[in-house]
Amino acid sequence: MTRWVMLLRGINVGGANTLTMATLKTLLKKLGARQVTTYIQSGNVIFSGLVDAAAFEEIVAGEIERSLGFRPRVLVIAEEGFREIVAGYPYPEAFEAPKTGHVWFLSGSADPDRATLADIAAETERYEIAPRAFYLHAPDGIGRSKLAQRAERLLGVAATARNLGTCKKLVTLLDASAHG
């Protein structure tokens, strides 16, 4: 049975679009997911199951919309793909300060406006575009980054971002679920 990482975007932000992880877990189990583990309240899930990723994304988003009245972005990534994306992060110094490193997981191939990306990146920021990810090292902080604020629009594809600390924790949870 395949193991998956599910990333939800647009939940539990500023008191809006509230979705408890207990509710999400129950919903996923109802839809056939097994060994469901969540991490923090921002919609990070590890699960096992025989699913078509794209179809399952739509089903989960639709069920949340039907039951809670809002439709989050849902991205489902096979374990191997998730591990490859995280391992591909190109700025090793960010692992020492994981909140300075971010990965945007892309729903498809990016078609970025490269000139604008370069123009708005701060002098201290570095970024790289990969087939399934956009990597950003923002040593001055993600909250100040104009590039981070506009990344998804400039990439031209739906995406959801996680900092390296969250990415590392999800890999740890994948490791633990492989042995338990």
PAVO-81413 format. One record per residue: x negated, y, z negated of N, C-alpha, C, O, CB in turn; residue in three letters. Coordinates in steps of 0.2 Angstrom, whole numbers. Atoms other than C-alpha are relative to their C-alpha. Glycine has a CB too. Layout:
NODE   n.X   n.Y   n.Z  ca.X  ca.Y  ca.Z   c.X   c.Y   c.Z   o.X   o.Y   o.Z  cb.X  cb.Y  cb.Z   r
NODE     X     Y     Z     X     Y     Z     X     Y     Z     X     Y     Z     X     Y     Z Ala
...
This chain:
NODE   n.X   n.Y   n.Z  ca.X  ca.Y  ca.Z   c.X   c.Y   c.Z   o.X   o.Y   o.Z  cb.X  cb.Y  cb.Z   r
NODE    -4    -6     0     0     0     0    -5     6     0    -9     7    -4     5     0    -6 Met
NODE     4    -6    -1    -7    17     5     1     5    -6     6     5    -9     2     4     6 Thr
NODE     0    -5     5   -11    30    -8     0     7     3    -4     8     8    -6    -1    -6 Arg
NODE    -1    -7    -3    -7    48    -5    -1     6    -5     0     5   -11     7     1     3 Trp
NODE     0    -7     4    -9    66   -11     5     4     3     5     5     9    -7     3     0 Val
NODE    -6    -5    -2     6    77   -10    -2     7    -3    -3     7    -9     7    -3    -2 Met
NODE     1    -7     3     3    96   -12     7     4     2     8     4     8    -6     3     3 Leu
NODE    -5    -4    -1    18   107   -14    -2     7    -1    -6     9    -5     6    -1    -5 Leu
NODE     1    -8     0    18   126   -11     6     4    -1    11     2     1    -4     2     7 Arg
NODE    -6    -4     1    29   139   -17     5    -2    -6    11    -1    -6     4     1     6 Gly
NODE    -4     2     6    35   131   -34    -3     3    -6    -9     4    -6     0    -8     0 Ile
NODE     2    -2     7    34   137   -52    -5     6     1   -10     7    -3    -4    -5    -3 Asn
NODE     4    -6    -1    27   154   -46     4     6    -3     9     8     0    -2     1     7 Val
NODE    -4    -6     3    32   169   -57     7    -1    -2    11     3    -2     0     6     5 Gly
NODE    -7     2     2    47   160   -64     5    -1     6    11    -3     4     3     6    -4 Gly
NODE    -4     2    -5    54   157   -47    -1    -7     3    -6   -10     2    -1     5     6 Ala
NODE     1     7    -3    57   140   -38    -2    -5    -5    -7    -8    -4    -4     1     6 Asn
NODE     2     5     5    56   130   -54     2    -7     2     7    -9     4     4     2    -6 Thr
NODE    -1     7    -1    53   112   -52    -5    -3    -5   -11    -3    -4    -2    -2     8 Leu
NODE     4     3     5    47   102   -67    -3    -6     4    -1    -9     8     4    -2    -6 Thr
NODE     3     6    -3    35    88   -63     3    -6    -2     3   -11     2    -8     0    -3 Met
NODE    -4     6     1    46    76   -72     6    -1     5     7    -6     7     3     1    -7 Ala
NODE    -5     0    -5    60    81   -60    -3    -3     7     0    -7    10     4     6     1 Thr
NODE     3     2    -7    48    79   -45    -2    -8     0    -1   -11     5    -6     4     1 Leu
NODE     2     7     1    42    62   -52     6    -5     1     6    -9     5    -3    -2    -7 Lys
NODE    -6     3    -1    60    56   -53     2    -1     7     4    -6    10     5     3    -5 Thr
NODE    -2    -1    -7    64    62   -36    -4    -5     5    -2    -8     9     0     7     3 Leu
NODE     4     5    -4    49    53   -28     1    -7    -1     1   -11     4    -7     2    -1 Leu
NODE    -1     7     2    52    37   -37     7    -2     4     7    -8     6     1    -1    -7 Lys
NODE    -6     1    -4    70    38   -30    -1    -1     7     3    -5    10     5     5    -2 Lys
NODE     1     0    -7    63    40   -13    -5    -6     2    -7    -7     8    -3     6     3 Leu
NODE     4     6    -1    52    24   -15    -7     1    -1   -11    -4     0     1    -1     7 Gly
NODE     7    -1     2    36    32   -21    -2    -5    -6     3    -5   -10    -2     7    -1 Ala
NODE     2     4     5    26    21   -33    -6     3    -3   -10     7     0    -1    -8     2 Arg
NODE     6    -2     3    13    24   -46    -1     8     1    -6    10     3    -7    -3     2 Gln
NODE     0    -7    -1    17    43   -46    -3     3    -6    -1     2   -12     8     2     1 Val
NODE     4    -4     5     5    54   -56     0     7     2    -1     9     8    -7    -2    -1 Thr
NODE     1    -7    -1     6    73   -57    -5     3    -3    -8     1    -9     7     4    -1 Thr
NODE     6    -4     3    -7    86   -61     2     7     0     4    10     5    -7    -1     4 Tyr
NODE    -2    -7     1    -2   103   -68     7     1     3     9    -3     7    -5     5     2 Ile
NODE    -7    -2    -2    14   112   -64     1     3     7     6     5     9     3     4    -5 Gln
NODE     0    -3    -6     9   118   -47     2    -5     6     1    -3    12    -6     4     1 Ser
NODE    -1     4    -5    14   103   -37    -5    -4     3    -6    -4     9     4     4     5 Gly
NODE     5     4    -2     0    91   -36     2    -7    -2     3    -8    -8    -7     2    -3 Asn
NODE    -3     6     2     5    73   -35    -5    -6     4    -7    -5     9     7    -1     3 Val
NODE     3     6    -3    -4    56   -32     5    -5     0     9    -6    -5    -7    -2    -4 Ile
NODE    -5     6     0     7    41   -27    -2    -5     5    -6    -4    10     7     3     2 Phe
NODE     1     5    -4     7    25   -18     7    -1     4    12     0     1    -2    -7    -3 Ser
NODE    -6     1    -4    19    20    -4    -1    -1     7    -6     0    10     6     5    -1 Gly
NODE     0     1    -7    23    15    13     4     5     3    10     4     4     2    -8     2 Leu
NODE    -4    -5    -3    28    31    21    -3     3     6    -9     2     7     1     6    -5 Val
NODE     2    -4    -6    27    41    37    -1     7    -3     4    10    -5     4     0     6 Asp
NODE     2    -6     4    18    57    30     5     6     3     8     9    -2    -7     2     1 Ala
NODE    -4    -6    -2    27    70    41     7    -1    -1    11     4    -3    -1     0     8 Ala
NODE    -7     1     1    44    62    39     1     0    -8     6     3   -10     2    -7     2 Ala
NODE     0     0     7    41    60    20     0     8    -2     4    10    -7    -5    -4    -3 Phe
NODE     1    -7     2    36    79    19     7     3     1    10     7    -3    -5     3     5 Glu
NODE    -6    -2    -1    53    83    27     5    -2    -5    10     2    -7     2    -1     7 Glu
NODE    -5     3     5    63    71    16    -1     4    -7     5     6   -10    -1    -7     0 Ile
NODE     1    -3     7    55    78     0     3     7     0     6     9    -5    -7    -1    -2 Val
NODE    -2    -7     0    57    96     5     8     1     0    11     5    -3    -3     4     6 Ala
NODE    -7     0    -1    75    93    10     4    -2    -6     9     1    -8     3    -5     6 Gly
NODE    -4     2     6    80    84    -6    -1     5    -6     3     6    -9    -4    -7    -3 Glu
NODE     1    -5     5    72    98   -17     5     6     2     8     9    -2    -7     3     0 Ile
NODE    -4    -6    -3    82   111    -6     7    -2    -2    11     2    -5    -1     1     7 Glu
NODE    -7     2     1    98   101    -8     2     0    -8     7     2   -10     1    -8     2 Arg
NODE    -1     1     7    96    98   -27    -1     7    -4     2     8    -9    -3    -5    -3 Ser
NODE     2    -5     3    88   114   -32     0     7     3     0    12     0    -8     0    -2 Leu
NODE    -2    -6    -3    92   127   -19    -6     4     3    -5    10     5     3     4    -4 Gly
NODE     6    -3    -4    74   131   -12    -3    -5     3    -3   -11     1    -4     4    -5 Phe
NODE     4     5    -4    63   123     1    -7     1    -1    -9     6     3     3     0     7 Arg
NODE     7    -2     1    45   122    -4    -4    -3     6    -1    -8    10    -3    -3    -6 Pro
NODE     4     3    -5    31   118     9    -3    -7    -3    -5    -6    -9    -6     4     2 Arg
NODE     3     7     3    26    99     6    -5    -2     5    -3    -3    11     6    -5    -1 Val
NODE     5     3    -4    10    92    13    -2    -7    -3    -4    -7    -9    -6     5     1 Leu
NODE     2     7     2     6    73    12    -6    -2     4    -6    -2    10     6    -5     1 Val
NODE     7     2    -3   -12    68    15    -2    -7    -3    -1    -8    -9    -5     5    -2 Ile
NODE     3     7     2   -18    50    15    -6     1    -4   -10     5    -3    -1    -5     6 Ala
NODE     6    -1     5   -31    47     1    -6     1     4   -10     5     2     0    -7    -4 Glu
NODE     6     0    -3   -45    44    13    -1     7     3    -7    10     3    -1    -5     6 Glu
NODE     0    -7    -2   -41    61    22    -2     5    -5    -5    10    -4     6     1     4 Gly
NODE     1    -5     6   -40    70     6    -7     0    -2   -10     5    -3     5    -1    -6 Phe
NODE     7     1     2   -57    63     0    -4     3     5    -9     7     3    -1    -7    -1 Arg
NODE     5    -3    -6   -65    68    17     0     8     0    -5    11     0     2    -3     6 Glu
NODE    -1    -8     0   -58    86    16    -4     3    -6    -8     7    -5     7     2     0 Ile
NODE     3    -2     6   -64    88    -2    -8    -1     1   -12     4    -1     3    -3    -6 Val
NODE     7     2    -1   -81    80     2    -3     5     5    -9     6     4    -1    -7     1 Ala
NODE     3    -5    -6   -83    92    17    -1     7    -3    -3    11     1     4     0     5 Gly
NODE     1    -7     2   -83   108     6    -7     2     1   -12    -2    -2     2     0    -7 Tyr
NODE     7    -1    -2   -99   116    13    -4     4    -5   -10     6    -3     0     3     6 Pro
NODE     4    -5     4  -104   128    -2    -1    -3    -7     3    -2   -11     3     6     0 Tyr
NODE     1     4     6  -112   117   -16     0     4    -6     2     2   -11    -6    -4     1 Pro
NODE     1    -5     6  -115   132   -28     7     1    -2     8     3    -8    -3     6     2 Glu
NODE    -6    -2     2   -96   134   -29     2    -6    -5     7    -5    -9     5     0     6 Ala
NODE    -1     5     4   -95   117   -38    -2     2    -7     1    -1   -12    -3    -7     2 Phe
NODE     2    -3     7  -103   126   -53     5     4    -3     5     5    -9    -7     3     0 Glu
NODE    -6    -4     2   -89   138   -53     6    -1     4     7     3     9    -3     8     0 Ala
NODE    -6     3    -5   -74   129   -46     5     5     2     8     4     7     3    -6    -3 Pro
NODE    -6    -5    -2   -62   144   -46    -3     5     5     1     8     8     2     4    -6 Lys
NODE     2    -5    -6   -73   153   -33     0    -4     6    -1    -1    11    -8     2    -2 Thr
NODE    -1     4    -6   -71   139   -21     7    -3     1    10    -5    -3    -5    -6     0 Gly
NODE    -7     2    -2   -55   135   -12     0    -4     7    -4    -2    11     5     6     0 His
NODE    -1     4    -6   -49   123     1     8     1     2    12     0    -2    -1    -8    -1 Val
NODE    -7     0    -3   -33   127    12     0    -7     4    -3    -8     9     1     6     5 Trp
NODE    -2     6    -3   -26   110    17     5     2     6    10     5     4     3    -5    -4 Phe
NODE    -4    -2    -6   -19   113    35     5    -5     2     4   -11     2    -5     2     5 Leu
NODE    -5     4    -3    -3   106    42    -1    -2     7     2    -7    10     7     3    -1 Ser
NODE     1     2    -7   -10   105    59    -7     4     2   -11     6    -2     5     3     5 Gly
NODE     7    -3    -3   -25   112    70     1     7    -1     6    10     2    -1    -2     7 Ser
NODE     0    -8     0   -29   130    66    -2     3     7    -6     0    10    -5     2    -6 Ala
NODE     2    -4    -6   -30   143    80    -1     7    -3     3    11    -2     6    -1     5 Asp
NODE     1    -6     4   -38   157    70    -2     6     5    -4     5    10    -5    -1    -5 Pro
NODE     3    -6    -3   -41   175    75    -6     1    -4    -7     4    -9     5     6    -2 Asp
NODE     6     0     3   -59   173    71    -3     7    -1    -7     8    -6    -5    -4     5 Arg
NODE     2    -6     1   -63   191    74     3     4    -6    -1     7   -10     1     5     6 Ala
NODE    -3    -3     6   -51   197    61    -2    -4    -6    -3     0   -11     8    -1     1 Thr
NODE     3     4     6   -57   183    49    -6     3    -2    -8     5    -8    -1    -7     1 Leu
NODE     6    -3     2   -74   190    50     0     7    -2    -4     9    -6    -5     0     7 Ala
NODE     0    -7     2   -69   208    49     3     1    -7     0     5   -11     5     4     5 Asp
NODE    -3    -1     6   -59   206    33    -4    -4    -6    -3    -3   -12     7    -2     0 Ile
NODE     4     3     5   -71   194    24    -4     5    -4    -8     9    -1    -4    -6     3 Ala
NODE     5    -4     4   -80   202    10    -7    -2     1    -8    -7     3     2     0    -8 Ala
NODE     7     2    -1   -99   203    11    -2    -6    -4    -7    -9    -1    -4     6    -2 Glu
NODE     3     6     4  -101   190    -3     4    -6     2     2   -12     0     1     2    -7 Thr
NODE    -4     6    -2   -88   178     5    -3    -4     6    -5    -1    10     7     2     1 Glu
NODE     2     5    -6   -92   163    16     6    -4     1    10    -6    -4    -6    -4    -2 Arg
NODE    -6     4    -2   -79   153    25    -2    -5     6    -7    -3    10     6     4     2 Tyr
NODE     1     5    -5   -79   138    37     7    -3     2    11    -4    -3    -5    -5    -2 Glu
NODE    -6     3    -3   -65   131    48    -1    -7     2    -6    -8     6     4     4     5 Ile
NODE     1     7    -2   -64   112    49     7    -2     3    12     1     3    -1    -5    -6 Ala
NODE    -6     2    -4   -51   102    59     6    -1    -5    12     1    -3    -1    -7     2 Pro
NODE    -6     1     5   -39    99    43    -1     5    -6     3     4   -10     0    -7    -2 Arg
NODE     1    -4     6   -46   112    31    -3     7     2    -7     8     7    -4    -3    -5 Ala
NODE     3    -6     0   -51   130    29    -4     1    -7     0     0   -12     5     6     1 Phe
NODE     4     0     6   -65   132    16    -2     7    -1    -4    11     3    -6    -5     0 Tyr
NODE     2    -7     1   -68   148     7    -4     0    -7    -2    -3   -12     6     5    -1 Leu
NODE     3    -2     6   -81   153    -6     0     7    -1    -2    11     2    -8    -3     0 His
NODE    -1    -7     2   -76   169   -15    -3     1    -7     1     1   -12     7     2     1 Ala
NODE     3     0     7   -89   172   -29     3     6    -4     2     6   -10    -7     1     1 Pro
NODE    -2    -6     4   -81   189   -33     7    -1    -3    10     3    -6     0     6     4 Asp
NODE    -7     2     2   -64   180   -36     5     0     5     5     4    10     2     5    -6 Gly
NODE    -5     1    -5   -50   174   -26     6     5     0     8     7     5     3    -7    -1 Ile
NODE    -5    -5     1   -38   187   -33    -1     7     4     3    10     6     1     1    -7 Gly
NODE     2    -6    -3   -48   201   -25    -1    -1     8    -2     4    11    -6     2    -3 Arg
NODE     2     2    -7   -51   192    -8     6     2     5    11    -1     5    -1    -7     0 Ser
NODE    -4    -2    -6   -42   200     7     1    -6     5     6    -7     7    -2     6     4 Lys
NODE     0     6    -5   -47   185    17     5    -6    -3     9    -9     1    -7    -3     1 Leu
NODE    -5     5     3   -38   173     4     7     2     1    11    -2     3    -2    -1    -7 Ala
NODE    -7    -3    -1   -22   184     5     2    -1     7     8    -3     8     0     7    -2 Gln
NODE    -3     0    -7   -21   183    24    -2    -6     4    -1    -7     9    -3     6     4 Arg
NODE     2     6    -4   -29   166    28     5    -4     4     4    -5     9    -3    -4    -6 Ala
NODE    -5     5    -3   -14   156    32     3     4     6     3     1    12     6    -1    -5 Glu
NODE    -2    -4    -6    -7   170    44    -5     0     5    -4    -1    11     2     7    -2 Arg
NODE     5    -1    -5   -24   172    52    -2    -7     3    -4    -7     9    -6     3    -3 Leu
NODE     1     7    -3   -26   153    54     5    -2     5     4    -7     9    -1    -5    -6 Leu
NODE    -5     1    -5   -10   152    63     3    -7    -1     7   -10     4    -2     0     7 Gly
NODE    -3     6     2    -4   136    54     2     0    -7    -2     3   -11    -5    -6     2 Val
NODE    -2     0     7     5   132    38    -5    -4    -4    -9    -8    -1     7    -4     0 Ala
NODE     6     3     4    -7   128    24     2     1    -7     6     5    -9    -7     4     2 Ala
NODE     0    -1     7    -8   126     5    -7     0    -3   -11    -5    -1     5    -5    -3 Thr
NODE     6    -1     3   -23   131    -5    -1    -3    -7     4    -3   -11    -3     7     0 Ala
NODE     1     2     6   -31   123   -20    -7     2    -2   -12     2     3     1    -8    -1 Arg
NODE     7    -2     2   -47   128   -30    -4    -7    -1    -1   -12    -1     0     4    -6 Asn
NODE     4     6     0   -61   116   -31     1    -4    -7     0   -10    -7    -8     1     0 Leu
NODE    -1     3     7   -57   112   -50     6    -5     1     6   -11    -1     2     5    -5 Gly
NODE    -6     5    -2   -40   105   -44    -2    -5     4     1   -11     3     6     5     3 Thr
NODE     2     5    -5   -47    96   -29    -4    -6    -4    -3   -11    -3    -4     3     5 Cys
NODE     4     5     4   -60    87   -41     4    -4    -4     3   -10    -5    -6     4    -4 Lys
NODE    -5     3     4   -46    83   -53     4    -5     4     5   -11     1     4     5    -4 Lys
NODE    -4     5    -4   -36    75   -40    -4    -6     3    -1   -12     3     3     4     7 Leu
NODE     5     5    -1   -51    65   -34    -1    -5    -6    -1   -11    -5    -7     2     3 Val
NODE     1     4     6   -53    59   -52     6    -4    -1     6   -10    -3    -1     4    -6 Thr
NODE    -6     4     0   -35    54   -52     1    -6     5     3   -11     3     6     5     0 Leu
NODE     1     6    -5   -37    44   -36    -4    -5    -2    -2   -11    -2    -2     3     7 Leu
NODE     5     5     3   -52    35   -44     4    -4    -5     3   -10    -5    -6     4    -2 Asp
NODE    -3     4     5   -42    31   -59     6    -4     2     7   -10    -1     3     5    -6 Ala
NODE    -5     4    -2   -27    25   -50    -2    -6     4     2   -11     5     5     4     4 Ser
NODE     3     5    -4   -38    14   -39    -2    -6    -5    -2   -12    -3    -6     2     4 Ala
NODE     2     6     4   -43     4   -55     6    -1    -5     4    -5   -10    -6     3    -4 His
NODE    -5     1     5   -27     5   -65     7    -1     3    12    -3     0     1     5    -4 Gly
